[in-house]
Each structure stands twice: as C-alpha cells, then as structure tokens.
Amino acid sequence: MNLFKVGIVIPTLNPGSSFEQLLESLELLPFKNLRKLIIDSSSSDQTADISVKKGWELEVIRRKDFNHGGTRQFAVDLLSDCQLLIFLTQDVIITNPGVFNSLISPFSDPKVGAVCGRQLPHLDANPLAVHLRNFNYPKQSIVRDFKDIEKNGLKTAFMSNSFAAYRREALLEVGGFPKNIIFGEDMYVTAKMILSEWRVSYEANAYCLHSHNYTFLEEFKRYFDVGVFFNRELWLNDNFGGGVGEGLSYVKSEFIYLISNNFFWIPRSIFSNLCKFIAYKLGKNERFLPVSLKKVMTVNKMFWKA
C-alpha cells in the first residue's frame, strides 16, 4: 500500500484548544508519500499559525465560501498527485496513528472506491450518543456493492467524512464531491460509486473517537439539513429507497438499548426523536419555506445565500 501517495485533509473553522493535539497525533502517520492539507474558513483563532508550525499545507478560504462538498472538492483538486485521499473533521481524536494502515488496507481490492472508518464515542458521551455510534459503527468490517442495495437500501452507501478515505480514480469517475450541497457529500459520492459498480468498505479496525452530545435545538437543525439533502437528491430515493425503514430501525434499537442500560433517558429519547422527525419533514418540504426561516432552522447558514 506504500506505493500510493496519500493526501490527508482537514477542513477547519475555529477548532479550539484540541486542534494542536490532533495535529500532534498525526505526526507519525505510517505513509512514505504523504501530503497534509488544512482548508481553513478564515478562523479567528490560532488555527492558521498552528497548522503551519506543525508542517501542514494551508489554504485559507472566505468563511462564506465554505461548502461541505465544494470545499472538499477544492482539496481534491489541490492534491492532484495523491491516489488516496483521507478526510477528517477537526473534532476527531486519533489515539493511534497506526489505524490509518487499517483505513487504507481495503484499497488492496482494486474495486474498492471508498472506506469508512469506525467512530467510537468519547468518554463523556451521553447514552443517546453512545447508542448512535454503536448503531452506525458495528464491530464487524463489511464491504458493500450494488447487489446489496436490495437488502440494505440506503445503508449500502453509508459514509462519514469525519474519518474516511477515497480512491481518487473512483472519486473523479463519479464527478467528485458536489460543488454545492448542504449536507451528506460523503453519502452522495459513495452512492454514485455504488451505482457505478465500485465497492464501499466499512473498516472496523480503523477507529477514532468522535461523538456529540447534541441539544434538542442542535438535533433539530441537523435533521432539517438532512431533510433538505434528501429533498434535493431525489435520485437517492429512486435508486436506494427511502430512509424511513432505517430511521424506524434506529428508533427501535435506541429504545431497546435504553431499556437495558439507561431507562431514565427514554423520555429524552422520545422528545429527541420527535424533534428529528419534525425537522426532517420541514427540510423535505423546504421549497415552501422562506429563506429567512431556513436560515434559522439550519446548521449550514452559508448554504442559503439568497
């Protein structure tokens, strides 16, 4: 695998005090040919200085120009000499840089176009955050392709750019990351890969720490954006089926988990899932809403330029 030149990309915006620790954890990456790139959205903290001090390439963009897909495609274009591209978010914790060997190991199969690593909950994760990570990131590795759509539906294309890797050839074949998308640029490209007969791997031996203790408002805004994404990318529903079945499976799984582990969190779970459902439905019907209201309900305010 050392024949590949690897690029690692982290988009940033005021990542805070843990950012330098993250870069330090990436100083001993197990790659002979490596480029490390920070795409910073004009942070007002010391992100730029820390990035340069730690030996990373740095590109600064205007905050209003950030887009989940377009910014990552900008990085892909900058790292044009890299055959494999690893994407992280600024809030992950890497406890062992050797996990990156596991992350890229599935690329030994020439038909694997993308790999998703495992995300484990932080030590302070609440029960809902713990269950979410357990549900989405199981202990067993798996490789999915087109024939799995009938059984797994939308789960076939599951991906998270918090800790993921892509084969440049596959990424470019499907058109790269979309230039303007509110959310889900990772699922967007892996779904395109699946339809183009590439394989997508989930590698459980490649792990990081990454979870969020979302408030109700944060969950509402996040799921509003999820609804907007699925409203605007109707081809996903046409080719993979809707996400309703997966959503119901998740709610059932969460309920069973809380009965066994944290019974008193059930009322919070019910209200949380109600918030998500309402927000998702609003997002799916966003064409009927004024832009001013969308900007209130979204995480990604810069997406709504009108």
Protein Blocks (a to p, Z undefined) as FASTA:
>chain_A
ZZpccddddddehebjmlmmmmmmmmmccbfbdcdddddehiablmlmmmmmnopacddd
dfklgcfklmmmmmmmmmmmbfbdcdddfkbccfbfklmmmmmmmmmpmkbcbdcddddd
dfklcfklmmmmmmmmcfbdcdddfklmmmnmmmlmgccfkbccddfklmmmnopaafbd
fehklmmmmmmmmmnopacdddfkbccdddddddfklmmmmmmmmmmmmmmmmmlmmmno
paklmmmmmmmmmmmmmmmmmmmlmmmmmmmmmmmmmmmmmmmmmmmpcfklmmmmpmbl
mlmmZZ
